[in-house]
Amino acid sequence: METITAVHRNHFGEIINFVTSEGRIISYRKALMDVEQGLIQGLQTSQDANGTMSIQPELEQSFDHYPNLF
């Protein structure tokens, strides 16, 4: 099972892509689908009051400790 090893952020600091342990670079939307299907380990999805889905690490509050790769 894959894990997330790094993130790509835009100039606003928002995560736009993830890098997986298999070397894949996937979009935020693809990562949401993969997490929901159980293909990526260590992440969970949540839905805010507006219905917007997001991804969080299971054991931590943010992705700040992940390397930011361009």
PDB file as gemmi writes it, atoms N, CA and C in Angstrom:
CRYST1    1.000    1.000    1.000  90.00  90.00  90.00 P 1                      
ATOM      1  N   MET A   1       0.834  -1.177   0.000  1.00  0.00           N  
ATOM      2  CA  MET A   1       0.000   0.000   0.000  1.00  0.00           C  
ATOM      3  C   MET A   1       0.882   1.245   0.000  1.00  0.00           C  
ATOM      4  N   GLU A   2       0.458   2.235  -0.719  1.00  0.00           N  
ATOM      5  CA  GLU A   2       1.239   3.468  -0.853  1.00  0.00           C  
ATOM      6  C   GLU A   2       1.046   4.396   0.338  1.00  0.00           C  
ATOM      7  N   THR A   3       2.007   5.267   0.529  1.00  0.00           N  
ATOM      8  CA  THR A   3       1.930   6.347   1.508  1.00  0.00           C  
ATOM      9  C   THR A   3       2.325   7.643   0.809  1.00  0.00           C  
ATOM     10  N   ILE A   4       2.077   8.759   1.468  1.00  0.00           N  
ATOM     11  CA  ILE A   4       2.477  10.060   0.935  1.00  0.00           C  
ATOM     12  C   ILE A   4       3.874  10.383   1.457  1.00  0.00           C  
ATOM     13  N   THR A   5       4.752  10.809   0.547  1.00  0.00           N  
ATOM     14  CA  THR A   5       6.123  11.129   0.948  1.00  0.00           C  
ATOM     15  C   THR A   5       6.456  12.612   0.808  1.00  0.00           C  
ATOM     16  N   ALA A   6       5.693  13.330  -0.004  1.00  0.00           N  
ATOM     17  CA  ALA A   6       5.946  14.762  -0.211  1.00  0.00           C  
ATOM     18  C   ALA A   6       4.697  15.411  -0.793  1.00  0.00           C  
ATOM     19  N   VAL A   7       4.689  16.727  -0.789  1.00  0.00           N  
ATOM     20  CA  VAL A   7       3.572  17.480  -1.357  1.00  0.00           C  
ATOM     21  C   VAL A   7       4.096  18.533  -2.316  1.00  0.00           C  
ATOM     22  N   HIS A   8       3.238  18.954  -3.229  1.00  0.00           N  
ATOM     23  CA  HIS A   8       3.507  20.106  -4.088  1.00  0.00           C  
ATOM     24  C   HIS A   8       2.508  21.179  -3.692  1.00  0.00           C  
ATOM     25  N   ARG A   9       3.000  22.369  -3.427  1.00  0.00           N  
ATOM     26  CA  ARG A   9       2.128  23.481  -3.041  1.00  0.00           C  
ATOM     27  C   ARG A   9       2.158  24.574  -4.106  1.00  0.00           C  
ATOM     28  N   ASN A  10       1.041  25.290  -4.233  1.00  0.00           N  
ATOM     29  CA  ASN A  10       1.018  26.437  -5.136  1.00  0.00           C  
ATOM     30  C   ASN A  10       1.584  27.651  -4.408  1.00  0.00           C  
ATOM     31  N   HIS A  11       1.604  28.795  -5.046  1.00  0.00           N  
ATOM     32  CA  HIS A  11       2.210  29.980  -4.439  1.00  0.00           C  
ATOM     33  C   HIS A  11       1.398  30.533  -3.265  1.00  0.00           C  
ATOM     34  N   PHE A  12       0.171  30.028  -3.054  1.00  0.00           N  
ATOM     35  CA  PHE A  12      -0.636  30.395  -1.887  1.00  0.00           C  
ATOM     36  C   PHE A  12      -0.388  29.452  -0.714  1.00  0.00           C  
ATOM     37  N   GLY A  13       0.434  28.411  -0.938  1.00  0.00           N  
ATOM     38  CA  GLY A  13       0.712  27.441   0.110  1.00  0.00           C  
ATOM     39  C   GLY A  13      -0.273  26.294   0.171  1.00  0.00           C  
ATOM     40  N   GLU A  14      -1.202  26.233  -0.778  1.00  0.00           N  
ATOM     41  CA  GLU A  14      -2.193  25.165  -0.817  1.00  0.00           C  
ATOM     42  C   GLU A  14      -1.614  23.936  -1.509  1.00  0.00           C  
ATOM     43  N   ILE A  15      -1.915  22.779  -0.990  1.00  0.00           N  
ATOM     44  CA  ILE A  15      -1.439  21.532  -1.601  1.00  0.00           C  
ATOM     45  C   ILE A  15      -2.214  21.293  -2.890  1.00  0.00           C  
ATOM     46  N   ILE A  16      -1.477  21.076  -3.976  1.00  0.00           N  
ATOM     47  CA  ILE A  16      -2.119  20.794  -5.257  1.00  0.00           C  
ATOM     48  C   ILE A  16      -1.805  19.385  -5.757  1.00  0.00           C  
ATOM     49  N   ASN A  17      -0.686  18.813  -5.330  1.00  0.00           N  
ATOM     50  CA  ASN A  17      -0.298  17.454  -5.710  1.00  0.00           C  
ATOM     51  C   ASN A  17       0.367  16.759  -4.540  1.00  0.00           C  
ATOM     52  N   PHE A  18       0.333  15.440  -4.597  1.00  0.00           N  
ATOM     53  CA  PHE A  18       1.029  14.611  -3.620  1.00  0.00           C  
ATOM     54  C   PHE A  18       2.015  13.717  -4.346  1.00  0.00           C  
ATOM     55  N   VAL A  19       3.115  13.383  -3.699  1.00  0.00           N  
ATOM     56  CA  VAL A  19       4.074  12.404  -4.205  1.00  0.00           C  
ATOM     57  C   VAL A  19       3.915  11.171  -3.324  1.00  0.00           C  
ATOM     58  N   THR A  20       3.745  10.002  -3.964  1.00  0.00           N  
ATOM     59  CA  THR A  20       3.536   8.771  -3.210  1.00  0.00           C  
ATOM     60  C   THR A  20       4.833   7.977  -3.074  1.00  0.00           C  
ATOM     61  N   SER A  21       4.796   6.986  -2.220  1.00  0.00           N  
ATOM     62  CA  SER A  21       5.960   6.121  -2.004  1.00  0.00           C  
ATOM     63  C   SER A  21       6.317   5.317  -3.247  1.00  0.00           C  
ATOM     64  N   GLU A  22       5.394   5.199  -4.184  1.00  0.00           N  
ATOM     65  CA  GLU A  22       5.663   4.515  -5.448  1.00  0.00           C  
ATOM     66  C   GLU A  22       6.202   5.473  -6.512  1.00  0.00           C  
ATOM     67  N   GLY A  23       6.365   6.749  -6.145  1.00  0.00           N  
ATOM     68  CA  GLY A  23       6.893   7.729  -7.082  1.00  0.00           C  
ATOM     69  C   GLY A  23       5.848   8.419  -7.938  1.00  0.00           C  
ATOM     70  N   ARG A  24       4.581   8.104  -7.705  1.00  0.00           N  
ATOM     71  CA  ARG A  24       3.519   8.760  -8.471  1.00  0.00           C  
ATOM     72  C   ARG A  24       3.321  10.182  -7.970  1.00  0.00           C  
ATOM     73  N   ILE A  25       3.036  11.079  -8.886  1.00  0.00           N  
ATOM     74  CA  ILE A  25       2.617  12.433  -8.549  1.00  0.00           C  
ATOM     75  C   ILE A  25       1.145  12.507  -8.922  1.00  0.00           C  
ATOM     76  N   ILE A  26       0.311  12.680  -7.883  1.00  0.00           N  
ATOM     77  CA  ILE A  26      -1.128  12.652  -8.114  1.00  0.00           C  
ATOM     78  C   ILE A  26      -1.760  13.950  -7.643  1.00  0.00           C  
ATOM     79  N   SER A  27      -2.833  14.330  -8.315  1.00  0.00           N  
ATOM     80  CA  SER A  27      -3.543  15.551  -7.961  1.00  0.00           C  
ATOM     81  C   SER A  27      -4.272  15.370  -6.635  1.00  0.00           C  
ATOM     82  N   TYR A  28      -4.692  16.466  -6.061  1.00  0.00           N  
ATOM     83  CA  TYR A  28      -5.435  16.423  -4.811  1.00  0.00           C  
ATOM     84  C   TYR A  28      -6.704  15.604  -5.000  1.00  0.00           C  
ATOM     85  N   ARG A  29      -7.384  15.800  -6.115  1.00  0.00           N  
ATOM     86  CA  ARG A  29      -8.632  15.071  -6.394  1.00  0.00           C  
ATOM     87  C   ARG A  29      -8.382  13.570  -6.511  1.00  0.00           C  
ATOM     88  N   LYS A  30      -7.308  13.171  -7.210  1.00  0.00           N  
ATOM     89  CA  LYS A  30      -6.962  11.753  -7.339  1.00  0.00           C  
ATOM     90  C   LYS A  30      -6.611  11.172  -5.971  1.00  0.00           C  
ATOM     91  N   ALA A  31      -5.892  11.952  -5.157  1.00  0.00           N  
ATOM     92  CA  ALA A  31      -5.543  11.495  -3.814  1.00  0.00           C  
ATOM     93  C   ALA A  31      -6.810  11.274  -2.986  1.00  0.00           C  
ATOM     94  N   LEU A  32      -7.784  12.179  -3.091  1.00  0.00           N  
ATOM     95  CA  LEU A  32      -9.057  11.986  -2.388  1.00  0.00           C  
ATOM     96  C   LEU A  32      -9.688  10.653  -2.772  1.00  0.00           C  
ATOM     97  N   MET A  33      -9.736  10.367  -4.054  1.00  0.00           N  
ATOM     98  CA  MET A  33     -10.323   9.105  -4.526  1.00  0.00           C  
ATOM     99  C   MET A  33      -9.533   7.908  -4.012  1.00  0.00           C  
ATOM    100  N   ASP A  34      -8.210   7.979  -4.091  1.00  0.00           N  
ATOM    101  CA  ASP A  34      -7.371   6.859  -3.652  1.00  0.00           C  
ATOM    102  C   ASP A  34      -7.488   6.615  -2.150  1.00  0.00           C  
ATOM    103  N   VAL A  35      -7.572   7.690  -1.354  1.00  0.00           N  
ATOM    104  CA  VAL A  35      -7.734   7.541   0.093  1.00  0.00           C  
ATOM    105  C   VAL A  35      -9.088   6.892   0.394  1.00  0.00           C  
ATOM    106  N   GLU A  36     -10.133   7.346  -0.268  1.00  0.00           N  
ATOM    107  CA  GLU A  36     -11.470   6.789  -0.048  1.00  0.00           C  
ATOM    108  C   GLU A  36     -11.539   5.316  -0.449  1.00  0.00           C  
ATOM    109  N   GLN A  37     -10.756   4.911  -1.454  1.00  0.00           N  
ATOM    110  CA  GLN A  37     -10.734   3.521  -1.901  1.00  0.00           C  
ATOM    111  C   GLN A  37      -9.772   2.664  -1.079  1.00  0.00           C  
ATOM    112  N   GLY A  38      -9.064   3.281  -0.133  1.00  0.00           N  
ATOM    113  CA  GLY A  38      -8.136   2.539   0.710  1.00  0.00           C  
ATOM    114  C   GLY A  38      -6.818   2.213   0.041  1.00  0.00           C  
ATOM    115  N   LEU A  39      -6.444   2.953  -0.998  1.00  0.00           N  
ATOM    116  CA  LEU A  39      -5.206   2.691  -1.728  1.00  0.00           C  
ATOM    117  C   LEU A  39      -4.001   3.422  -1.142  1.00  0.00           C  
ATOM    118  N   ILE A  40      -4.258   4.451  -0.327  1.00  0.00           N  
ATOM    119  CA  ILE A  40      -3.177   5.217   0.291  1.00  0.00           C  
ATOM    120  C   ILE A  40      -3.334   5.113   1.806  1.00  0.00           C  
ATOM    121  N   GLN A  41      -2.286   4.719   2.445  1.00  0.00           N  
ATOM    122  CA  GLN A  41      -2.276   4.487   3.883  1.00  0.00           C  
ATOM    123  C   GLN A  41      -1.877   5.745   4.644  1.00  0.00           C  
ATOM    124  N   GLY A  42      -2.427   5.933   5.849  1.00  0.00           N  
ATOM    125  CA  GLY A  42      -2.009   7.016   6.725  1.00  0.00           C  
ATOM    126  C   GLY A  42      -2.745   8.319   6.537  1.00  0.00           C  
ATOM    127  N   LEU A  43      -3.771   8.343   5.679  1.00  0.00           N  
ATOM    128  CA  LEU A  43      -4.547   9.549   5.450  1.00  0.00           C  
ATOM    129  C   LEU A  43      -6.025   9.264   5.681  1.00  0.00           C  
ATOM    130  N   GLN A  44      -6.766  10.318   5.956  1.00  0.00           N  
ATOM    131  CA  GLN A  44      -8.208  10.189   6.070  1.00  0.00           C  
ATOM    132  C   GLN A  44      -8.866  11.380   5.386  1.00  0.00           C  
ATOM    133  N   THR A  45     -10.099  11.212   4.984  1.00  0.00           N  
ATOM    134  CA  THR A  45     -10.844  12.302   4.377  1.00  0.00           C  
ATOM    135  C   THR A  45     -11.865  12.818   5.379  1.00  0.00           C  
ATOM    136  N   SER A  46     -12.217  14.073   5.228  1.00  0.00           N  
ATOM    137  CA  SER A  46     -13.273  14.656   6.042  1.00  0.00           C  
ATOM    138  C   SER A  46     -14.047  15.640   5.184  1.00  0.00           C  
ATOM    139  N   GLN A  47     -15.241  15.950   5.642  1.00  0.00           N  
ATOM    140  CA  GLN A  47     -16.111  16.855   4.907  1.00  0.00           C  
ATOM    141  C   GLN A  47     -16.473  18.014   5.823  1.00  0.00           C  
ATOM    142  N   ASP A  48     -16.326  19.246   5.313  1.00  0.00           N  
ATOM    143  CA  ASP A  48     -16.673  20.404   6.139  1.00  0.00           C  
ATOM    144  C   ASP A  48     -18.170  20.704   6.021  1.00  0.00           C  
ATOM    145  N   ALA A  49     -18.632  21.741   6.683  1.00  0.00           N  
ATOM    146  CA  ALA A  49     -20.050  22.092   6.708  1.00  0.00           C  
ATOM    147  C   ALA A  49     -20.598  22.445   5.330  1.00  0.00           C  
ATOM    148  N   ASN A  50     -19.718  22.891   4.433  1.00  0.00           N  
ATOM    149  CA  ASN A  50     -20.141  23.240   3.066  1.00  0.00           C  
ATOM    150  C   ASN A  50     -20.137  22.046   2.136  1.00  0.00           C  
ATOM    151  N   GLY A  51     -19.703  20.875   2.624  1.00  0.00           N  
ATOM    152  CA  GLY A  51     -19.654  19.676   1.799  1.00  0.00           C  
ATOM    153  C   GLY A  51     -18.342  19.483   1.067  1.00  0.00           C  
ATOM    154  N   THR A  52     -17.365  20.329   1.337  1.00  0.00           N  
ATOM    155  CA  THR A  52     -16.063  20.219   0.684  1.00  0.00           C  
ATOM    156  C   THR A  52     -15.237  19.120   1.358  1.00  0.00           C  
ATOM    157  N   MET A  53     -14.735  18.199   0.548  1.00  0.00           N  
ATOM    158  CA  MET A  53     -13.911  17.105   1.059  1.00  0.00           C  
ATOM    159  C   MET A  53     -12.467  17.564   1.162  1.00  0.00           C  
ATOM    160  N   SER A  54     -11.772  17.087   2.196  1.00  0.00           N  
ATOM    161  CA  SER A  54     -10.359  17.391   2.355  1.00  0.00           C  
ATOM    162  C   SER A  54      -9.632  16.158   2.881  1.00  0.00           C  
ATOM    163  N   ILE A  55      -8.303  16.221   2.821  1.00  0.00           N  
ATOM    164  CA  ILE A  55      -7.448  15.116   3.256  1.00  0.00           C  
ATOM    165  C   ILE A  55      -6.606  15.590   4.431  1.00  0.00           C  
ATOM    166  N   GLN A  56      -6.506  14.750   5.466  1.00  0.00           N  
ATOM    167  CA  GLN A  56      -5.629  15.013   6.595  1.00  0.00           C  
ATOM    168  C   GLN A  56      -4.844  13.755   6.920  1.00  0.00           C  
ATOM    169  N   PRO A  57      -3.632  13.936   7.440  1.00  0.00           N  
ATOM    170  CA  PRO A  57      -2.899  12.780   7.956  1.00  0.00           C  
ATOM    171  C   PRO A  57      -3.661  12.211   9.154  1.00  0.00           C  
ATOM    172  N   GLU A  58      -3.643  10.890   9.321  1.00  0.00           N  
ATOM    173  CA  GLU A  58      -4.379  10.273  10.422  1.00  0.00           C  
ATOM    174  C   GLU A  58      -3.819  10.631  11.788  1.00  0.00           C  
ATOM    175  N   LEU A  59      -2.500  10.767  11.909  1.00  0.00           N  
ATOM    176  CA  LEU A  59      -1.888  10.949  13.224  1.00  0.00           C  
ATOM    177  C   LEU A  59      -1.455  12.378  13.523  1.00  0.00           C  
ATOM    178  N   GLU A  60      -1.584  13.286  12.560  1.00  0.00           N  
ATOM    179  CA  GLU A  60      -1.093  14.643  12.745  1.00  0.00           C  
ATOM    180  C   GLU A  60      -2.126  15.647  12.257  1.00  0.00           C  
ATOM    181  N   GLN A  61      -1.906  16.893  12.575  1.00  0.00           N  
ATOM    182  CA  GLN A  61      -2.853  17.946  12.246  1.00  0.00           C  
ATOM    183  C   GLN A  61      -2.692  18.513  10.835  1.00  0.00           C  
ATOM    184  N   SER A  62      -1.487  18.391  10.264  1.00  0.00           N  
ATOM    185  CA  SER A  62      -1.250  19.020   8.967  1.00  0.00           C  
ATOM    186  C   SER A  62      -0.148  18.295   8.195  1.00  0.00           C  
ATOM    187  N   PHE A  63       0.088  18.779   6.996  1.00  0.00           N  
ATOM    188  CA  PHE A  63       1.133  18.249   6.134  1.00  0.00           C  
ATOM    189  C   PHE A  63       2.422  19.073   6.233  1.00  0.00           C  
ATOM    190  N   ASP A  64       2.546  19.916   7.249  1.00  0.00           N  
ATOM    191  CA  ASP A  64       3.689  20.817   7.362  1.00  0.00           C  
ATOM    192  C   ASP A  64       5.032  20.099   7.429  1.00  0.00           C  
ATOM    193  N   HIS A  65       5.072  18.907   7.975  1.00  0.00           N  
ATOM    194  CA  HIS A  65       6.351  18.198   8.102  1.00  0.00           C  
ATOM    195  C   HIS A  65       6.763  17.456   6.833  1.00  0.00           C  
ATOM    196  N   TYR A  66       5.864  17.394   5.830  1.00  0.00           N  
ATOM    197  CA  TYR A  66       6.203  16.742   4.567  1.00  0.00           C  
ATOM    198  C   TYR A  66       7.051  17.676   3.717  1.00  0.00           C  
ATOM    199  N   PRO A  67       8.045  17.127   2.997  1.00  0.00           N  
ATOM    200  CA  PRO A  67       8.836  17.984   2.108  1.00  0.00           C  
ATOM    201  C   PRO A  67       7.969  18.610   1.035  1.00  0.00           C  
ATOM    202  N   ASN A  68       8.291  19.800   0.643  1.00  0.00           N  
ATOM    203  CA  ASN A  68       7.584  20.495  -0.430  1.00  0.00           C  
ATOM    204  C   ASN A  68       8.424  20.401  -1.687  1.00  0.00           C  
ATOM    205  N   LEU A  69       8.018  19.569  -2.613  1.00  0.00           N  
ATOM    206  CA  LEU A  69       8.762  19.372  -3.850  1.00  0.00           C  
ATOM    207  C   LEU A  69       8.100  20.117  -4.985  1.00  0.00           C  
ATOM    208  N   PHE A  70       8.919  20.705  -5.850  1.00  0.00           N  
ATOM    209  CA  PHE A  70       8.413  21.449  -6.981  1.00  0.00           C  
ATOM    210  C   PHE A  70       8.605  20.673  -8.252  1.00  0.00           C  
TER     211      PHE A  70                                                      
END                                                                             
